Amino acid sequence: MTTYGYFLSSEEFTPAELIAQARAAEQAGFTALAISDHFHPWNDEQGESSFVWSMIGALSQVCSLPITTLVTCPTVRMHPAINAQAAATAAVLTRGRFRFGLGTGEALNEHILGDPWPDASERMDMLEEAVQLMRKLFTGEQTTHKGRHYTVENARLYTLPAEPPPLYVSGFGPRAAELAGRIGDGFVTMSPDEGLVGQFRRAGGGQKPVIGGLKVCWAADRAQAVKTVHRLWPNQQLPGELAQLLPTPAHFEQASTLVTEEMMADAVVCGDDRDAHLGAVTQFADAGFDEVYVNQIGPDQEGFFDFYRTRILPQLN
């Protein structure tokens, strides 16, 4: 049975707004939360980018839903050992309801300390080593590690949950899906691609969870919703590897001048058509996903949660 959760966008909303959305999501009937992990927003119009570990601590105190990062890059901006400590504490605070979503990251967030930005193959190699190191630390044993990318000396985590947090690995192509199947406790991908799900399962993922997410913009006025989506999230329609390679919000804004309102209207469900929203959400379940997270773009959060509480979630459960 597919789980339907709410996706908290750290790039678009203040910490107080994210906390209010988490409460509203639980009251509306969503059964899980996901939250993005960024240093920068994709563009200045989005305008926010709070520290995810502070947010998870706060969320753990205001609602009882499971929380997953979608996704954290544990390889460049923060060392895997520090990410392991943060994830272990998050799992304790959430009483075992934290899941650690991991990916190879974007230059937008990871270049900020002046480190070189490796190519995709090296980033996947770094992620694999980071996962191995974090799993060692989650045992609670003193750990020394000297690998190709990371060194740890005499490190031990003292604050640990009863069980290590699951590590869900993100990917958008066959190689990343294979890596997720080989090293992950689950797979994260943001399009309802049945082929990628199959690749993950054949590579060792078996029946482990597959997680997806989508953005919508509920509004009574569809034309206005399209304008909102185009203003805030044109980066969603940038092709290829641009999202991994562009280093600043200004670069994303420059590239996004190529994205039209019509492109966004075709890509994102806008307005209040119940069947359009249901179709967008259920295509993930039809492709074999176990968890689907929905994010509402723009300011009309109250209308969105009321719509999903009364018109959408009852059709999904």
Secondary structure by P-SEA (a helix, b strand, c coil): cbbbbbbbccccccaaaaaaaaaaaaaacccbbbbbbbcccccccccccccaaaaaaaaaacccbbbbbccccccccccaaaaaaaaaaaaaaacccbbbbbcccccccccccccccccaaaaaaaaaaaaaaaaaaaaccccccccccccccccccccccccccbbbbbbccaaaaaaaaccccccccccccaaaaaaaaaacccccbbbbcccccccccaaaaaaaaaacccccccccccccccccaaaaaaaaccccaaaaaacccccccaaaaaaaaaccccccccbbbbbbcccaaaaaaaaaacccccccc
